[in-house]
Amino acid sequence: MAKEMIVVEGGTPLVGEVRVSGAKNSALKLIAASILGAGESVIHNVPLISDIAVMSKVLETLGARVQREDHTLVIDTANVDTWETPYELVSKMRASISVLGPLVARFGRARVAMPGGCNLGARKIDMHMVGMEALGVHFETDHGFIEASTPNGLHGAYVALDFPSVGATENTMMCAVTAEGQTVIENAAREPEIEDLADMLNAMGARVSGAGTPTIVVEGVSASELHPCEHTTVGDRIEAGTFLVGGAMTGGPVTVRGIEPGFLRMALMKLHAMGCTVDFGDDWITVSRKGPLEAIDIQTLPHPGFPTDLQAQFMLLAAVAQGNSVITENVFENRFMFADEIGRMGASVTIEDHHAIVEGVTSLQGTDVKATDLRCGAALVLAGVFAEGVTRVHKVHHIDRGYEDYVGKLSSLGARLHREPDEDIDW
């Protein structure tokens, strides 16, 4: 892919409506889950982003046939005939580790390269393995690969996760679908994407209950009882939150459609606390602001706490609010890389361990900045919308991993920005 940058002319308020795409963090796992139902599954509302293209290639290397028709994926897994995923794909995206559970559930074995993706810290996959080991999976690591086998078959078990990890919950849940007997997953992740995955698994013939609560129960069924299904991906709460931050920053009103407001309860509470007016209905949220932005204290936590994936966006809001804000990052240790970049634009952020002290300023100045990860990139573009002058955001391939037509959607809200080749600076 050619190197590109996003060039933003600042000073234009964001106003209008935008429809969010399907949730990236859900669709990736739904694609992996299709392995369980040998045959042709149909998944609707799949975002047009590069991560989806990578996951589709992962399934194709396993022998599946993947066809895209606009925002619908048709995935035929009847001829999946291998259980090994190549390093060159898995290294691009951590989420590809999610094929581990369904491969083991269907074939009793898997060989998956150690994952890559955003540079957000250790994010070890030990918890994935601990949960599946309780179900009878034997793991060995060999030259950068995870080798999984089930010498005595899969059996139900009690699994208590050290931390409510989304990936570990999903892999354990998918693996347990064909384990004999009952599996109980305690301290399970409660994200909406977990519920979405459970809904698809149940549509395929699995018996999963409790998704969205700290205790998930899976009653095992035989692999032959699982079948393909048709499913629609939930809306992307992080994309919705990103556009709402844009509305809050410039005044709005900005309305996002295609999202369940309950997915963003904590973020909406923080927007209100910062001086914004928040209205919502069944599948829409509107944010607007007349007075100044107020300082805020935020701690990222697993759902239903404040999402780490919105931390950079809210740091941007805090950077232009009145007073001093404190943001505490409890999920990913490298998530404050955004602070260095926003500092180049005139923000005042001091990092102390896993706390960011943000001293509000009245304006930001456009300059050259780089996306260090997906959410940092999206927030830097918003910063450019607010800033004086021109901002050039480099390394925008990070943004393309999770935001469909980000430039087009922001343009529809009134932003002045475009993409152009980025060949002069080696960022």
C-alpha positions as CSV (number, residue, x, y, z in Angstrom):
1,M,0.0,0.0,0.0
2,A,1.4,3.4,-0.9
3,K,2.3,5.7,1.9
4,E,-0.3,8.4,2.5
5,M,-1.0,11.2,4.9
6,I,-4.1,13.1,5.9
7,V,-3.9,16.8,5.5
8,V,-6.3,18.8,7.6
9,E,-7.2,22.5,7.4
10,G,-8.3,23.5,10.9
11,G,-10.9,25.9,12.1
12,T,-14.1,24.3,10.8
13,P,-16.8,23.1,13.2
14,L,-18.2,19.6,12.8
15,V,-22.0,19.6,12.3
16,G,-24.4,17.0,11.0
17,E,-25.1,13.3,11.0
18,V,-22.8,10.3,10.4
19,R,-23.6,6.5,10.3
20,V,-21.1,4.3,12.1
21,S,-19.9,1.1,10.5
22,G,-20.0,-2.3,12.0
23,A,-17.7,-2.9,15.0
24,K,-14.2,-3.8,14.0
25,N,-13.6,-5.6,17.3
26,S,-16.7,-7.7,16.8
27,A,-16.5,-8.5,13.0
28,L,-13.0,-9.8,13.3
29,K,-14.1,-12.4,15.9
30,L,-17.3,-13.2,14.0
31,I,-15.1,-14.1,10.9
32,A,-13.0,-16.4,13.1
33,A,-16.2,-18.0,14.5
34,S,-17.4,-18.9,11.0
35,I,-14.8,-21.7,11.1
36,L,-17.0,-23.6,13.6
37,G,-20.0,-24.0,11.2
38,A,-18.7,-25.9,8.2
39,G,-20.4,-24.3,5.2
40,E,-21.5,-20.9,4.1
41,S,-22.1,-18.2,6.8
42,V,-23.2,-14.7,6.0
43,I,-22.1,-11.7,8.1
44,H,-23.7,-8.3,7.5
45,N,-22.6,-4.8,8.5
46,V,-18.8,-5.7,8.1
47,P,-16.7,-2.5,8.0
48,L,-14.5,-1.8,4.9
49,I,-11.1,-1.6,6.8
50,S,-7.7,-3.2,6.4
51,D,-8.0,-5.4,9.5
52,I,-11.0,-7.2,7.9
53,A,-9.0,-7.8,4.8
54,V,-6.2,-9.4,6.8
55,M,-8.6,-11.6,8.7
56,S,-10.2,-12.6,5.5
57,K,-6.8,-13.7,4.1
58,V,-6.2,-15.7,7.3
59,L,-9.3,-17.7,6.7
60,E,-8.4,-18.1,3.0
61,T,-5.1,-19.6,4.0
62,L,-7.0,-22.1,6.0
63,G,-9.0,-23.2,3.0
64,A,-12.1,-21.0,3.3
65,R,-13.7,-19.0,0.5
66,V,-14.4,-15.4,1.5
67,Q,-16.5,-13.1,-0.7
68,R,-17.4,-9.5,0.0
69,E,-20.5,-7.9,-1.3
70,D,-20.5,-4.3,-0.1
71,H,-20.8,-4.6,3.7
72,T,-21.6,-8.3,3.7
73,L,-19.2,-11.1,3.9
74,V,-20.1,-14.6,2.6
75,I,-17.7,-17.1,4.2
76,D,-17.7,-20.8,3.1
77,T,-15.6,-22.8,5.6
78,A,-16.7,-26.2,4.3
79,N,-13.3,-26.9,2.8
80,V,-11.1,-25.6,5.6
81,D,-8.4,-28.3,5.5
82,T,-5.5,-26.9,7.5
83,W,-5.1,-25.5,11.0
84,E,-2.0,-23.4,10.6
85,T,-1.9,-19.6,10.2
86,P,1.2,-18.0,8.6
87,Y,3.3,-15.5,10.5
88,E,3.2,-12.8,7.7
89,L,-0.6,-12.4,8.3
90,V,-0.8,-12.9,12.1
91,S,2.1,-10.6,12.7
92,K,0.1,-7.7,11.2
93,M,-2.8,-8.0,13.6
94,R,-3.3,-9.4,17.1
95,A,-6.9,-10.3,16.5
96,S,-5.9,-13.1,14.2
97,I,-5.1,-15.1,17.4
98,S,-8.8,-15.5,17.7
99,V,-8.8,-18.4,15.2
100,L,-7.1,-20.5,17.8
101,G,-10.3,-21.3,19.7
102,P,-12.5,-22.3,16.8
103,L,-9.7,-24.3,15.1
104,V,-9.2,-26.3,18.3
105,A,-13.0,-26.7,18.7
106,R,-13.4,-28.0,15.1
107,F,-10.2,-30.0,14.5
108,G,-8.8,-30.6,18.0
109,R,-5.6,-28.9,17.0
110,A,-4.1,-25.6,15.7
111,R,-0.8,-24.0,14.8
112,V,-0.9,-20.3,15.1
113,A,1.9,-17.8,14.8
114,M,2.5,-15.5,17.7
115,P,0.5,-12.3,17.1
116,G,1.4,-8.7,16.2
117,G,-0.6,-5.5,15.8
118,C,-0.6,-2.1,17.5
119,N,2.4,-1.4,19.7
120,L,0.4,-1.0,23.0
121,G,2.6,-3.0,25.3
122,A,3.0,-6.6,26.4
123,R,-0.6,-7.8,26.0
124,K,0.5,-11.4,26.6
125,I,-1.7,-14.2,25.4
126,D,-1.0,-16.3,28.4
127,M,-4.6,-15.9,29.6
128,H,-5.9,-17.3,26.3
129,M,-3.8,-20.4,26.9
130,V,-4.7,-20.8,30.6
131,G,-8.4,-20.8,29.8
132,M,-8.1,-23.3,27.0
133,E,-5.7,-25.5,29.0
134,A,-8.4,-26.0,31.5
135,L,-10.6,-27.4,28.7
136,G,-7.9,-30.0,27.9
137,V,-5.8,-28.2,25.3
138,H,-2.1,-28.9,25.4
139,F,0.2,-26.0,24.2
140,E,3.8,-25.9,23.0
141,T,5.6,-23.0,21.6
142,D,7.9,-23.7,18.6
143,H,9.9,-21.2,16.6
144,G,7.4,-18.4,17.1
145,F,4.3,-20.6,16.7
146,I,1.8,-21.8,19.3
147,E,1.1,-25.5,18.8
148,A,-2.2,-26.6,20.3
149,S,-3.4,-30.2,20.6
150,T,-6.1,-32.1,22.5
151,P,-4.6,-35.5,23.3
152,N,-7.7,-36.4,25.5
153,G,-10.3,-34.4,23.8
154,L,-12.1,-31.2,25.0
155,H,-14.0,-31.3,28.3
156,G,-15.9,-28.6,30.2
157,A,-14.2,-26.9,33.1
158,Y,-14.4,-24.0,35.5
159,V,-12.2,-21.2,34.2
160,A,-11.4,-18.1,36.3
161,L,-9.6,-15.4,34.3
162,D,-7.0,-13.2,36.2
163,F,-8.3,-10.2,34.2
164,P,-11.4,-9.8,32.1
165,S,-9.5,-10.0,28.9
166,V,-11.7,-9.7,25.8
167,G,-9.5,-12.0,23.6
168,A,-9.1,-14.7,26.3
169,T,-12.8,-14.7,27.0
170,E,-13.6,-15.0,23.2
171,N,-11.1,-17.8,22.6
172,T,-12.1,-19.8,25.7
173,M,-15.8,-19.4,24.8
174,M,-15.3,-20.5,21.2
175,C,-13.1,-23.4,22.3
176,A,-15.7,-24.5,24.9
177,V,-18.5,-24.7,22.4
178,T,-17.6,-28.3,21.5
179,A,-16.1,-29.3,24.9
180,E,-18.0,-32.2,26.5
181,G,-20.1,-31.0,29.4
182,Q,-20.4,-27.5,30.9
183,T,-17.8,-24.7,31.0
184,V,-18.1,-21.8,33.3
185,I,-15.9,-18.7,32.6
186,E,-15.7,-16.4,35.6
187,N,-14.4,-12.8,35.5
188,A,-15.3,-12.8,31.8
189,A,-15.0,-9.7,29.7
190,R,-18.4,-7.9,29.4
191,E,-17.9,-5.8,26.3
192,P,-20.8,-5.6,23.8
193,E,-18.7,-7.4,21.3
194,I,-18.7,-10.5,23.6
195,E,-22.5,-10.5,23.4
196,D,-22.4,-10.1,19.7
197,L,-20.1,-13.2,19.3
198,A,-22.3,-15.2,21.7
199,D,-25.3,-14.4,19.6
200,M,-23.6,-15.6,16.5
201,L,-22.4,-18.8,18.2
202,N,-25.9,-19.5,19.4
203,A,-27.2,-18.9,15.9
204,M,-24.7,-21.6,14.8
205,G,-26.2,-24.2,17.2
206,A,-24.0,-23.5,20.3
207,R,-25.4,-23.1,23.8
208,V,-23.9,-20.0,25.4
209,S,-25.5,-18.0,28.1
210,G,-24.5,-15.1,30.4
211,A,-22.5,-13.1,27.7
212,G,-22.3,-9.5,28.9
213,T,-22.1,-10.6,32.5
214,P,-19.0,-11.6,34.5
215,T,-20.1,-15.3,34.3
216,I,-20.5,-17.0,31.0
217,V,-21.8,-20.6,30.8
218,V,-21.2,-22.8,27.8
219,E,-23.0,-26.2,27.4
220,G,-20.9,-28.2,25.0
221,V,-22.4,-29.6,21.8
222,S,-20.8,-32.0,19.3
223,A,-19.1,-30.4,16.3
224,S,-21.6,-32.0,14.0
225,E,-24.4,-30.0,15.6
226,L,-22.9,-26.7,14.6
227,H,-23.9,-25.2,11.3
228,P,-23.5,-22.0,9.3
229,C,-25.7,-18.9,10.1
230,E,-26.6,-15.4,9.1
231,H,-25.7,-12.6,11.5
232,T,-25.5,-8.8,11.6
233,T,-22.5,-7.1,13.3
234,V,-23.3,-4.5,16.0
235,G,-22.3,-0.9,15.5
236,D,-18.9,0.3,16.4
237,R,-19.0,2.1,19.7
238,I,-15.4,3.4,19.5
239,E,-16.0,4.9,16.0
240,A,-19.2,6.5,17.4
241,G,-17.3,7.8,20.4
242,T,-14.7,9.3,18.2
243,F,-17.2,11.3,16.1
244,L,-19.0,12.4,19.3
245,V,-15.7,13.7,20.7
246,G,-15.3,15.7,17.4
247,G,-18.8,17.2,18.0
248,A,-17.9,18.0,21.7
249,M,-14.6,19.6,20.7
250,T,-16.1,22.0,18.0
251,G,-19.6,22.4,19.5
252,G,-21.6,20.4,17.1
253,P,-24.3,19.3,17.1
254,V,-23.0,15.9,15.8
255,T,-25.3,12.9,15.6
256,V,-24.1,9.3,15.2
257,R,-26.5,6.7,14.0
258,G,-26.3,2.9,14.0
259,I,-25.2,2.6,17.6
260,E,-26.8,1.4,20.8
261,P,-26.3,4.2,23.4
262,G,-25.9,1.8,26.2
263,F,-22.6,0.7,24.7
264,L,-21.1,4.1,25.5
265,R,-22.8,4.8,28.9
266,M,-19.5,5.8,30.7
267,A,-18.2,7.9,27.8
268,L,-21.5,9.8,27.6
269,M,-21.4,10.5,31.3
270,K,-18.0,12.0,30.9
271,L,-19.1,14.2,27.9
272,H,-22.0,15.5,30.1
273,A,-19.5,16.2,33.0
274,M,-17.3,18.1,30.6
275,G,-20.2,20.5,29.8
276,C,-21.8,18.8,26.7
277,T,-25.5,18.2,26.0
278,V,-26.1,14.6,25.2
279,D,-29.3,13.3,23.6
280,F,-30.0,9.8,22.4
281,G,-32.6,7.4,21.1
282,D,-32.8,3.7,20.2
283,D,-29.9,3.7,17.8
284,W,-28.6,7.3,17.8
285,I,-26.7,9.8,20.0
286,T,-26.3,13.5,19.6
287,V,-23.7,15.7,21.3
288,S,-23.5,19.5,21.3
289,R,-21.9,22.2,23.4
290,K,-22.6,25.9,24.0
291,G,-20.3,26.7,27.0
292,P,-16.7,25.9,27.7
293,L,-15.3,22.4,28.0
294,E,-14.6,21.5,31.7
295,A,-11.7,19.5,33.0
296,I,-12.3,15.8,33.8
297,D,-10.8,12.8,35.6
298,I,-10.9,9.5,33.7
299,Q,-9.7,6.0,34.5
300,T,-9.7,3.4,31.8
301,L,-11.2,0.1,32.9
302,P,-12.7,-3.0,31.2
303,H,-16.3,-2.6,30.1
304,P,-18.6,-1.2,31.6
305,G,-15.8,1.1,32.7
306,F,-14.3,3.9,30.5
307,P,-12.9,2.2,27.3
308,T,-9.1,2.5,26.7
309,D,-9.9,2.8,23.0
310,L,-11.4,6.3,23.7
311,Q,-8.6,7.5,26.0
312,A,-6.6,9.3,23.3
313,Q,-9.8,11.1,22.0
314,F,-10.7,12.2,25.5
315,M,-7.1,13.3,26.2
316,L,-7.6,15.6,23.2
317,L,-10.8,17.0,24.7
318,A,-9.1,17.5,28.0
319,A,-6.2,19.3,26.2
320,V,-8.5,22.1,25.2
321,A,-10.7,22.2,28.3
322,Q,-10.6,24.7,31.1
323,G,-8.4,23.6,34.0
324,N,-6.3,20.5,34.7
325,S,-7.5,16.9,34.0
326,V,-6.1,13.6,35.1
327,I,-6.3,10.5,32.9
328,T,-5.3,7.2,34.3
329,E,-4.5,4.3,31.9
330,N,-5.1,0.9,33.6
331,V,-5.3,-1.3,30.6
332,F,-2.4,-0.7,28.1
333,E,1.0,0.6,29.3
334,N,2.0,2.2,26.0
335,R,-1.3,4.1,25.4
336,F,0.2,7.5,26.2
337,M,2.3,7.8,23.0
338,F,-0.5,10.1,21.8
339,A,0.7,12.7,24.4
340,D,4.0,13.3,22.6
341,E,2.3,14.0,19.3
342,I,-0.5,16.2,20.7
343,G,2.3,18.1,22.5
344,R,3.8,19.0,19.1
345,M,0.6,20.9,18.5
346,G,0.8,22.9,21.7
347,A,-1.0,20.7,24.2
348,S,0.4,20.5,27.7
349,V,0.5,16.9,28.9
350,T,2.8,15.5,31.7
351,I,3.1,11.7,32.0
352,E,3.7,10.3,35.5
353,D,3.8,6.5,35.5
354,H,0.3,5.5,34.2
355,H,-1.2,9.0,34.9
356,A,-1.4,11.8,32.4
357,I,-1.9,15.3,33.8
358,V,-3.4,17.5,31.1
359,E,-3.3,21.3,31.5
360,G,-5.9,22.8,29.2
361,V,-4.9,25.3,26.6
362,T,-7.0,27.7,24.5
363,S,-5.7,26.7,21.1
364,L,-3.7,24.1,19.2
365,Q,-1.4,24.7,16.2
366,G,-1.3,22.7,13.0
367,T,2.0,20.8,12.3
368,D,3.4,17.4,11.2
369,V,2.4,14.5,13.5
370,K,2.4,10.8,13.2
371,A,-0.1,8.1,14.2
372,T,1.5,5.7,16.6
373,D,-1.5,3.5,16.7
374,L,-5.1,3.3,15.5
375,R,-6.8,5.5,18.1
376,C,-3.9,8.0,18.3
377,G,-4.2,8.5,14.6
378,A,-8.0,9.1,14.7
379,A,-7.5,11.6,17.6
380,L,-4.7,13.5,15.8
381,V,-7.0,14.1,12.7
382,L,-9.6,15.5,15.1
383,A,-6.9,17.7,16.7
384,G,-6.2,19.0,13.2
385,V,-9.8,19.9,12.7
386,F,-9.7,22.0,15.8
387,A,-6.2,23.4,15.4
388,E,-5.1,26.7,13.7
389,G,-3.5,26.2,10.3
390,V,-2.7,23.0,8.5
391,T,-2.0,19.6,10.2
392,R,-0.4,16.7,8.3
393,V,-1.0,13.3,9.9
394,H,1.5,10.7,8.8
395,K,1.4,6.8,9.1
396,V,-2.3,6.8,8.4
397,H,-2.3,3.1,7.7
398,H,-3.0,2.7,11.4
399,I,-6.2,4.7,11.0
400,D,-7.2,2.5,8.0
401,R,-7.1,-0.6,10.2
402,G,-10.2,0.5,12.1
403,Y,-12.0,3.4,10.5
404,E,-13.9,3.0,7.3
405,D,-13.7,6.1,5.1
406,Y,-12.6,8.3,8.0
407,V,-11.8,11.3,5.7
408,G,-15.1,11.0,3.9
409,K,-17.2,10.8,7.0
410,L,-15.4,13.8,8.6
411,S,-15.8,15.7,5.3
412,S,-19.6,15.1,5.5
413,L,-19.6,16.8,8.9
414,G,-17.9,19.9,7.4
415,A,-14.2,19.1,8.0
416,R,-11.7,20.3,5.4
417,L,-9.3,17.4,4.9
418,H,-7.9,15.1,2.2
419,R,-5.5,12.3,1.7
420,E,-2.3,12.6,-0.4
421,P,0.9,10.7,-1.1
422,D,3.4,10.8,1.7
423,E,6.8,10.1,0.2
424,D,9.0,13.0,1.4
425,I,9.3,12.2,5.1
426,D,10.3,8.8,6.4
427,W,8.0,8.7,9.4
